[in-house]
Amino acid sequence: MKTTQIEPHKSSLGMDANVASLIIYIAMAVVSWIPFLGWLSWAVPLAFFFMEKNSAFVKFQAVQALIIGIIRAAIAVILYILVWILRPKDLFSAFNYALGKGWGVWMLLGTISTIIGLAITALIIFLIIMAYGYKRVELPIIGPIAAKASEKLDSINIKKPENESSENKSE
């Protein structure tokens, strides 16, 4: 895990860069615990990435949070599909579930889902603490991907041509 100390600076969102990063992670963590809406928790950092214009620190944190959100959503969808596959399909199997047979697998999947959710939330809390101290933490596997993606996405930001702004002034 690579950690880099960043100089304190302002974000183009009108706040300190560490506060912007803090908001990205907290908003994503809160949304991720809302049933079904949590699958879209990755949209929060994506919105922040495109709103931020200057701070590479905030953009990196947004992309790293985006990847964490996508991983969490993928795990949630996989577990939801497993629960759907295991649901009672006829009256006899529904009767067996009512008598308590078959609940063990559902409880196991629920426990696994909760443990994964808590682990990801603990990771997000760690990243919040580090980002608030202006420390850029590159997580193993995710961090280098986030750094490359942040640079690539930043290079394709659409910028208004110089002559377009001068044409609008003359009209």
N, C-alpha and C positions, 0 to 999 in steps of 0.2 A: 504494500500500500504506500503510494507516494504522496507525501504531504508537502505543500509549498505555501510559504507565508506570502500574502498579498498585501500591498500597501493600501491603507484605507482610502476610499474614493467614493464619489457620488455616482449613482446610477442615473440613466437618462429618464427614469421613472419618477424622479423628484425626491428620492430618498437615498440613504446610504446603501451601498451595494450589499453589505452584510444583512441589512434589514430586508432588502428585496429577496435575497436568497432564503432568509428565514421564512418569509411569507410563502415562497414557492413550496418549500418542504412542508410547512404546517398545513397549508391549504390542501396539498395533495394527500397528506396523512389523514386529515379530517374527512375529505371526500371518499377516500378509499374504504372507510369503515361504514359508509352508507350502503345498505343492500342494493344490489344491481347498479346503482349510480357509481359505486366504487370501481366498476369495470372501466369507467371513463376517467379515472383519476389522472391518467397520463395527459389529459387535455389541459390541465391547469399549468404544468410547466411549459407545455407547448405554447400556450397563449403568452406567458411571460417571455419566452424566448423571442417571439416575434415583436413584442412590444418594446423590449430593450434594444437600444440603438448603439450604446457605447461600451458598456462594461463586459469584457470578455469573461470576468469572474462570474457574473450573474448568468451569462449565456451558458457557460460550462455547467454551473449548478442546475440550470433548467434542463439541459440535455441529459445530465446524469439522473435527475429526478424523473425525466420522461422515460428513460430506459428502465428504471426501477418500477415505475408505474405500469409499463407494458408487461414486464415480467410478472408482476403481481396480478394483473388482469388475466394473463394467459393461464397462470396457475389456478385462479378462481374459475375460469371457464372450464378447464380440464376437470376440476373437482365437481363442478356443477353437472357436467356431462356424465361423470361416473354415478352421481346420485340419480340422475334421470334414468340411466340404464338399469340401476338397481331398484327402481320404484316398482310397486306391485302392478302386474299387467292384467290380472284377472281377479275374479271374485275370491277364488280359493287362496291365492297368494296374499290378497288384501286381508283376508280373514286370519291368515298366519301372522301377518304383521300386527294385526290388532291384538293377537294373543302374545305378542312379544318376540316372536321368532323372526330373525332377520334384522333386528334393530342394531345388532353389534357392528355390522359393516357401516351403517349410517353414522353411528356414534364415532367409529374410527375415522371416517372421512371428515366429520365435523371437528374432531380433535386435531387432526392433521391440518385442516384449514385454519383453525384458530392459532395453532402453534406457528404456522408459516406467517400468518398475519401479524402476530406479536413480534416475531423475529424481524420482519421487514419494518415494522414500526420502531423497534429498538434501533435498527440501522439508520432510519430516518432521524431519530432523536440524536444519534451520534453525529450525523452529518449536519444537523441544525447547530449543534454546539460548536463544531469545527468551523462551519461557515460564518457563524456570528463572530468568531475570533479572526476572521479574514484568513482562514486556512483552507486552501484548496486541496481536498483529499480525493485522490484518484483511487477508487475501489479496484480490486483485482478484476480483470476481464472487462468490467463495465467502464472504469475510468478511462483507459486508453481509447475505447470506442467512443465515449462521450467527448473526449478531447478532439479526436479526428472529425467527428460529426459536427461539433460546434464550429470548428474552423471551416469545414466545407460549407455548412449552411450559412455561415456568416459571409462567405465569399460570394454566395449567390443572392444575397439580399438585393431586392430591386431598388435602385436609386433613380431619382428623377433626373433626367438629362438637363444640363445647364440651359440649353436653348429653349426648352419647354417653359421654364419659369419666366424667361424674358418675353416670350410670346404672350403669356397671360397678362403681363403688366401693360402691354401696349393696347390690349383690347378694351 
